[in-house]
């Protein structure tokens, strides 16, 4: 009898508890880039669409790229309503595993970039970059995060970093990007990004008549 009850309990738990799919394997989290430092998951949800339950357990930077009313639900808990505000940038150390799902309550598209910091450990001592066009958002064990807004005529030049940079556009814009001695003209949309290899400096100048915003992650 006891064996029967235990088997039944395990079966019911299997039905109730969501499978622990890692976030990188959840179908609406698109793995668009990965190297030894970062895994970039680009997340798009149409109106009234939802993700499946998925597991976050890696320190991450979240970059919100659209205004959208959302709800989320931790496994075994009640749903919570909230709102994404375009341009919000946050770091989460993920000290506790998070198993949840998210759905779009809005008529607008949900767009968020989840940058997982997958380096096994800090590879070198990286100092905070001091530049008048940079606002330091966080200085964490694996990453320094900056917000940059370039007005017409501004020129942002950053020195080489031992573990590289990730540059993410927060809006639609056109830039001149100089890497070493090569200048590229790039058209950027929200979530478009450039990986700058370790040991290489770069410079950005906007080609627009309006300001351009970027998130810059300096890896460690």
NORCOR-V404453 format. One record per helix or strand. SS is the DSSP state (alpha for helix, beta for strand). FROM is the first residue (numbers start at 1). LEN is the number of residues. If there is no record, write none. Layout:
BEGIN
{{SS & FROM & LEN} {SS & FROM & LEN}}
END
This chain:
BEGIN
{{alpha & 2 & 15} {beta & 22 & 1} {alpha & 23 & 3} {beta & 29 & 6} {beta & 38 & 8} {beta & 50 & 1} {beta & 54 & 3} {beta & 60 & 5} {beta & 68 & 7} {beta & 80 & 5} {beta & 89 & 4} {beta & 98 & 7} {beta & 110 & 8} {beta & 134 & 6} {beta & 143 & 8} {beta & 155 & 4} {beta & 165 & 5} {beta & 173 & 7} {beta & 182 & 7} {beta & 193 & 4} {beta & 202 & 5} {beta & 212 & 8}}
END
